[in-house]
Amino acid sequence: MKVTLSVLKADIGSVGGHTLPSRRVLAKVEEVVREEVGRLLLDAHVFHIGDDIVLLVSHTQGPRNPAIHELAWKAFREGTQVAKEEGLYGAGQDLLKDAFSGNLHGLGPQVAEMEFAERPAEPFMVLAADKTEPGAFNLPLYLVFADPMYSSGLLLSPDLRPGFRFRIMDLAQTERDSYIVLDAPERLYDIAALLRDSHRFGIESIWSRKYGEIAAVVSTTRLRNIAGRYVGKDDPVAIIRTQKIFPATEEFGPPFALAPFVAGDTRGSHHLPLMPVRANTPASTFFCVPMVCGLAFSLKDGRFSEPVDLFADPVWDTVRAKVVEKAQEMRRQGFYGPAMLPMEELEYTGIAERLKELEREFS
Ligand SMILES: O=C(COP(=O)(O)O)[C@@H](O)[C@H](O)[C@H](O)COP(=O)(O)O
């Protein structure tokens, strides 16, 4: 039996600003999804990161299945209705179209899906970010799948030694999806050359070269490409299979502990470090520092074990303390230089419009 894992995420309204969904909204979304467990779905798990609600579901319908996407759409729509009743901020923010048209791609929510034949033991993790950009996972995933300095399995395990295949998306393409497929380690420098630009390029999927098995998928939607203007952030979700022929769960820790500077945070217009946090953490009132959470599960016949929170053990408190220092240091320079995004990446356009007016005053 082939199992499909689908992760679907949307910001449909939050309490007191762009912070977190209310309990009633979360409960409504979960209720709609849970009704289908045992029918359309094998299992479901609902959580949030900042103000984004994440649905993890398992089923046998394959990726991009209209019934699965419609269920998520329904859950987000009914959740939005509750958010409106409660007067929450940004109710329905990520639902950019009024009607469902067979697929969530292009409607606003972030989607990552993969299909595979379950291994006898099938550990996997779900990563979800808030207040950042689709390329936010580029560096940690590059390090864990392609760099032996971080990924000890690349040296120590014959299963990992042949390396991984990266499918990378050009996020600037608005007309059609545009990908390049590059093999590590042979094309390492080319992979690095693309992934360094996390505003423009994002990993879409990663594959084991030895076994041809899918290892990771990342959502790559840019909301701006759909709406033609800034409407909220394109913070990614990812599904990653781990252990044996893939990197081990704990090998993901050090790359995420680096907390690279990524685009996002307040008004989607600055650079701050990507902070690993526990699942169900509200957005930070420290300038909306970008956040990533991770839950790992074991899968059996398409059903989930209870989750383990990947960034909850005591090491992460120390990491977070350092990330906060890094973030505070950057914020000290306010609008200046790399603290604020380059002009073409700014999600609020007020400054660009003002500069055009100022141009007229030059002589
Ligand atoms: O990053 C933010 C929101 O991100 P989000 O859409 O929740 O991913 C915030 O910093 C907002 O940009 C900021 O609070 C201003 O919001 P508005 O007043 O324009 O809604």
The ligand as a MOL file (V3000), in Angstrom:
LIG
                    3D

  0  0  0     0  0            999 V3000
M  V30 BEGIN CTAB
M  V30 COUNTS 20 19 0 0 0
M  V30 BEGIN ATOM
M  V30 1 O 4.8130 39.7380 9.7550 0
M  V30 2 C 3.6890 40.0600 10.0130 0
M  V30 3 C 2.5190 39.2330 9.6500 0
M  V30 4 O 2.9440 38.0200 9.0910 0
M  V30 5 P 1.9240 36.8570 8.7560 0
M  V30 6 O 1.0290 37.4360 7.7020 0
M  V30 7 O 1.1960 36.5480 10.0240 0
M  V30 8 O 2.7740 35.7400 8.2720 0
M  V30 9 C 3.4720 41.3050 10.7240 0
M  V30 10 O 4.7150 41.8830 11.0960 0
M  V30 11 C 2.6740 42.3130 9.9110 0
M  V30 12 O 3.2800 42.5700 8.6820 0
M  V30 13 C 2.5180 43.5950 10.7210 0
M  V30 14 O 1.9450 43.2970 11.9780 0
M  V30 15 C 1.6190 44.5980 10.0140 0
M  V30 16 O 0.4150 43.9630 9.7220 0
M  V30 17 P -0.8130 44.7400 9.1020 0
M  V30 18 O -1.1770 45.8100 10.0770 0
M  V30 19 O -0.3690 45.3210 7.7730 0
M  V30 20 O -1.8540 43.6920 8.9560 0
M  V30 END ATOM
M  V30 BEGIN BOND
M  V30 1 2 1 2
M  V30 2 1 2 3
M  V30 3 1 2 9
M  V30 4 1 3 4
M  V30 5 1 4 5
M  V30 6 2 5 6
M  V30 7 1 5 7
M  V30 8 1 5 8
M  V30 9 1 9 10
M  V30 10 1 9 11
M  V30 11 1 11 12
M  V30 12 1 11 13
M  V30 13 1 13 14
M  V30 14 1 13 15
M  V30 15 1 15 16
M  V30 16 1 16 17
M  V30 17 2 17 18
M  V30 18 1 17 19
M  V30 19 1 17 20
M  V30 END BOND
M  V30 END CTAB
M  END
